[in-house]
């Protein structure tokens, strides 16, 4: 046995020379996977190797990550140390802002549960900055995917809203005030719009509607909070 069973830490051999090399590599791996934080699970090209940063290597990885798909790449000494994750490992994925569980093949963003055959419930929060163009309303990109269960929307004004508008509403087509109404215009005004869980059977965007006049400018950071259910693995 040359590695530990769970974290693949290299073990010293009897009478081994340069023992510090093996010990230091084991410490680098342990430092990288303890309280695991993955900068990304989708980056295919290695960034600058800043010591301590960790990435999940996806399919299609290139350059220094080529051939390492499925491993965790930990930056060390200007290069990379690769550790194979095991089913059930958990990590915070920083660029997604969500926890993830490794299912044995890929990292499931937002997964909170996972059955023996791969079914899970994922909780997700998707953030987008929306620039308000001139007019009476603005439609966001799709924020709720098909078959998602919405719990609400939160947001904050990140550039003061201008125009003849006096307040604004936040909702969806057919229910324009579902997530908020009479909302403020100044910088850091906010919306905290929870609601009864709502299933969106088709991809759904948000509608931002001006009251009292039209928008001239401004920007709002919106976050859609929802759950997704996944099927068991194929048989």
C-alpha positions as CSV (number, residue, x, y, z in Angstrom):
1,X,0.0,0.0,0.0
2,X,1.6,3.3,-1.1
3,X,-1.4,5.7,-0.5
4,X,-4.0,6.1,2.2
5,X,-7.5,4.7,1.3
6,X,-9.6,7.9,1.6
7,X,-7.5,10.9,0.7
8,X,-4.8,9.2,-1.4
9,X,-2.0,10.6,0.8
10,X,1.4,9.2,-0.1
11,X,2.9,6.9,2.5
12,X,6.6,6.6,3.4
13,X,8.4,3.5,2.4
14,X,10.9,1.7,4.7
15,X,14.3,3.3,4.6
16,X,13.0,5.8,2.1
17,X,15.4,8.6,1.0
18,X,14.2,12.2,1.0
19,X,11.3,11.5,3.2
20,X,10.5,15.2,3.4
21,X,9.3,15.1,-0.3
22,X,6.7,12.5,0.4
23,X,5.6,14.1,3.7
24,X,5.3,17.5,2.1
25,X,3.2,16.2,-0.7
26,X,0.9,14.5,1.8
27,X,0.6,17.8,3.7
28,X,-0.2,19.7,0.5
29,X,-3.0,17.2,-0.4
30,X,-4.4,17.3,3.2
31,X,-4.3,21.1,3.2
32,X,-6.1,21.3,-0.1
33,X,-8.9,18.8,0.6
34,X,-9.7,19.6,4.2
35,X,-12.6,22.1,4.4
36,X,-12.6,21.7,0.6
37,X,-13.2,24.9,-1.4
38,X,-13.3,24.5,-5.2
39,X,-12.7,27.7,-7.1
40,X,-14.6,26.2,-10.0
41,X,-15.8,22.8,-11.4
42,X,-16.2,24.1,-15.0
43,X,-12.8,25.7,-15.8
44,X,-11.0,23.6,-18.5
45,X,-7.8,25.6,-18.8
46,X,-5.5,25.8,-15.7
47,X,-5.2,29.4,-14.3
48,X,-2.1,30.7,-12.6
49,X,-1.1,28.1,-9.9
50,X,-1.6,30.1,-6.7
51,X,-0.7,27.9,-3.8
52,X,-3.7,26.4,-2.0
53,X,-6.3,27.0,-4.7
54,X,-8.2,23.9,-5.7
55,X,-10.3,23.2,-8.8
56,X,-12.3,20.2,-10.0
57,X,-10.9,19.1,-13.3
58,X,-13.8,18.7,-15.8
59,X,-14.0,16.7,-19.1
60,X,-12.1,18.6,-21.8
61,X,-9.4,19.9,-19.6
62,X,-6.2,21.0,-21.3
63,X,-2.6,21.9,-20.8
64,X,-1.4,20.9,-17.3
65,X,-4.8,19.4,-16.5
66,X,-5.0,17.2,-19.6
67,X,-5.7,13.6,-18.7
68,X,-6.7,14.5,-15.1
69,X,-10.5,14.7,-15.6
70,X,-12.4,13.9,-12.5
71,X,-9.6,14.8,-10.1
72,X,-9.2,17.7,-7.7
73,X,-6.2,19.9,-8.8
74,X,-4.4,21.6,-6.0
75,X,-1.9,24.4,-6.8
76,X,1.5,23.9,-5.2
77,X,4.9,25.3,-5.9
78,X,3.9,26.7,-9.3
79,X,2.4,23.4,-10.4
80,X,-0.5,21.1,-9.6
81,X,-1.1,18.1,-7.3
82,X,-4.0,15.9,-8.4
83,X,-6.2,14.1,-5.9
84,X,-9.0,11.7,-6.9
85,X,-12.3,12.5,-5.0
86,X,-14.6,9.8,-3.7
87,X,-18.4,9.6,-4.0
88,X,-19.9,11.6,-1.2
89,X,-17.2,14.3,-0.9
90,X,-18.6,17.7,-0.3
91,X,-17.2,21.1,-1.3
92,X,-18.1,24.8,-1.5
93,X,-17.9,25.8,-5.2
94,X,-16.8,29.4,-5.0
95,X,-17.8,30.6,-8.5
96,X,-21.2,29.0,-8.2
97,X,-21.7,30.2,-4.6
98,X,-23.1,26.8,-3.6
99,X,-22.2,23.5,-1.9
100,X,-21.8,20.5,-4.1
101,X,-21.6,16.7,-3.6
102,X,-19.4,14.4,-5.7
103,X,-21.5,11.6,-7.1
104,X,-18.6,9.5,-8.3
105,X,-18.5,11.1,-11.7
106,X,-19.2,14.8,-11.3
107,X,-19.9,17.5,-8.8
108,X,-23.6,18.2,-8.3
109,X,-24.0,21.9,-7.5
110,X,-26.4,22.6,-4.7
111,X,-27.1,19.0,-3.9
112,X,-28.3,18.5,-0.3
113,X,-29.2,14.8,-0.6
114,X,-28.1,11.9,-2.7
115,X,-29.7,8.4,-2.7
116,X,-27.7,5.2,-3.4
117,X,-28.9,5.4,-7.0
118,X,-28.1,9.1,-7.5
119,X,-31.4,10.9,-7.0
120,X,-31.0,14.2,-5.2
121,X,-32.5,17.5,-4.1
122,X,-30.5,20.6,-5.0
123,X,-31.0,24.0,-3.5
124,X,-29.7,26.8,-5.7
125,X,-29.3,30.6,-5.6
126,X,-28.6,32.2,-9.0
127,X,-27.4,35.8,-9.1
128,X,-27.6,38.2,-12.0
129,X,-26.9,41.9,-12.4
130,X,-29.7,43.6,-14.5
131,X,-29.1,46.9,-16.2
132,X,-32.3,48.9,-16.5
133,X,-32.7,50.2,-20.0
134,X,-35.0,53.1,-20.9
135,X,-38.7,52.1,-20.8
136,X,-41.5,50.9,-18.6
137,X,-40.2,47.4,-17.9
138,X,-37.2,45.1,-18.2
139,X,-37.2,41.3,-18.6
140,X,-34.3,39.5,-17.0
141,X,-32.6,36.4,-18.4
142,X,-34.1,33.1,-17.5
143,X,-33.5,32.6,-13.7
144,X,-35.8,29.7,-12.9
145,X,-35.1,26.6,-15.0
146,X,-37.9,24.2,-16.1
147,X,-39.4,22.1,-13.2
148,X,-37.8,24.2,-10.5
149,X,-39.5,25.0,-7.3
150,X,-39.2,28.7,-6.5
151,X,-38.9,29.9,-2.9
152,X,-38.4,33.6,-3.6
153,X,-36.2,36.3,-5.0
154,X,-33.9,38.7,-3.2
155,X,-32.1,41.7,-4.6
156,X,-30.4,45.1,-4.1
157,X,-30.1,48.2,-6.2
158,X,-26.4,48.5,-7.1
159,X,-26.7,51.6,-9.2
160,X,-29.4,54.2,-8.3
161,X,-32.5,53.9,-10.4
162,X,-33.2,57.0,-12.5
163,X,-36.1,58.3,-14.6
164,X,-39.6,59.5,-13.9
165,X,-40.2,56.2,-12.1
166,X,-41.3,56.5,-8.4
167,X,-41.1,52.8,-7.4
168,X,-40.8,49.5,-9.1
169,X,-42.3,46.0,-8.9
170,X,-40.8,42.6,-9.3
171,X,-42.6,39.5,-10.5
172,X,-43.2,37.3,-13.5
173,X,-45.4,37.5,-16.6
174,X,-49.0,37.3,-15.3
175,X,-48.1,38.1,-11.7
176,X,-46.0,41.3,-11.9
177,X,-45.9,41.9,-8.1
178,X,-45.2,38.3,-7.0
179,X,-41.8,39.1,-5.4
180,X,-42.2,42.7,-4.4
181,X,-44.0,46.0,-5.0
182,X,-43.4,49.7,-4.2
183,X,-39.6,49.1,-4.2
184,X,-37.0,51.8,-3.6
185,X,-34.8,53.6,-6.1
186,X,-31.6,54.7,-4.2
187,X,-28.4,52.7,-4.0
188,X,-28.7,49.7,-1.7
189,X,-32.5,49.7,-1.7
190,X,-33.5,46.0,-1.4
191,X,-36.1,43.4,-2.1
192,X,-36.7,40.3,0.0
193,X,-39.5,38.5,-1.7
194,X,-40.2,35.0,-0.3
195,X,-43.4,33.4,-1.3
196,X,-45.3,30.1,-1.2
197,X,-43.3,27.6,-3.2
198,X,-44.2,27.8,-6.9
199,X,-43.3,25.2,-9.5
200,X,-42.2,26.7,-12.8
201,X,-42.8,24.0,-15.4
202,X,-41.0,26.0,-18.2
203,X,-37.9,28.3,-18.0
204,X,-39.0,31.5,-16.4
205,X,-37.6,35.1,-16.3
206,X,-38.4,37.9,-14.0
207,X,-40.2,41.1,-14.9
208,X,-39.1,44.5,-13.5
209,X,-41.9,47.1,-13.9
210,X,-41.6,50.8,-13.3
211,X,-44.4,52.6,-11.5
212,X,-45.2,56.3,-11.9
213,X,-43.1,56.7,-15.1
214,X,-40.4,55.0,-17.1
215,X,-36.9,53.8,-16.2
216,X,-34.0,55.9,-17.5
217,X,-31.1,53.9,-16.0
218,X,-29.8,52.0,-13.0
219,X,-28.9,48.5,-12.1
220,X,-30.3,45.8,-9.8
221,X,-28.6,42.6,-8.5
222,X,-31.2,39.9,-8.3
223,X,-30.9,36.4,-6.8
224,X,-33.4,33.6,-7.6
225,X,-33.7,31.0,-4.9
226,X,-35.1,27.6,-5.9
227,X,-34.9,23.8,-5.6
228,X,-34.4,21.2,-8.3
229,X,-35.1,17.4,-8.1
230,X,-33.0,14.9,-10.0
231,X,-33.9,11.4,-11.2
232,X,-32.2,8.2,-10.1
233,X,-29.4,7.0,-12.4
234,X,-30.3,5.0,-15.5
235,X,-30.4,1.2,-15.2
